[in-house]
Amino acid sequence: MANPEGNTMAMAERRERIVEYVNSEGTVTFSQLKDKFPDVSEMTLRTDLKTLDQQRLIIRVHGGAKSVGFAVGTDDLLARRVGRRSAEKSAIAHKALELIRPGHTIFIDSGSTTTALAAAMEDMELLVFTNSLTVASELSRLDRVKTFVIGGRLNRYSKSTIGARAVEGVRMLTFDRVFLGVTGYQRGEGFSCGSDDEAVFKSTLIERSHKCVVLMDSSKEGRLSTFRVCSLSNVNTVVSDGGLSNDFAAACEDAGIILL
């Protein structure tokens, strides 16, 4: 007789592993869950998601699930995001280094991938502005880089400053390039993030920069977070890990956007 749960592991253990997987990724599709648990039937997985959602351990969404921290407008804890896809983020950071030249004035946004960029930067004559405490910490090891931290209200989730003071601070400045972090990208919707304050701040950065560079690992394609940042046409370059879809690459080519 077939196992009623469709899997040899105990139900409680399986559901615990589902929660751990969703928390580790931030957001997952139902297809990813099926790949992760190949011996579990679709019906059982859907029942698991429904139960875990009712227990408020995850947030069930159309086509998959999100971690609680990811879904409630906090963009998840930075400390949790740092460990995800670290190899991909390092690859993105080293590609992005090619866009930085001595004498530039740049802004490095908050986030785990932008922090990886700061960690990989070499010492050179440069003005760097940031609202990220982790970016500033990484840059503090460099002698010739002059680092300015934008003031504002502390977002303890992203370890960054946000709010009206932060927005006003960047409105008085002009940057050669902004290196922007995003939570997701969906065709027809553009780039998005999980915080209203962050979305306003990022939009202002784009307005005040000659060129906008988005740092985005391929897992963020197809994700739609709550607050829209900008459309694809508002950016100049997208730096990724080589895993973005052919559709995304074609959209960049049609819009004249550089994809690295």
Beta strands, then each sheet from edge to edge (+ up, - down):
strand 1: 27-29
strand 2: 59-61
strand 3: 64-66
strand 4: 105-108
strand 5: 126-130
strand 6: 145-149
strand 7: 153-155
strand 8: 160-162
strand 9: 175-181
strand 10: 184-186
strand 11: 190-193
strand 12: 209-215
strand 13: 227-230
strand 14: 237-239
strand 15: 258-259
sheet 1: 1+ 3- 2+
sheet 2: 6+ 5+ 4+ 9+ 12+ 14+ 15+
sheet 3: 7+ 8-
sheet 4: 10+ 11- 13+
end
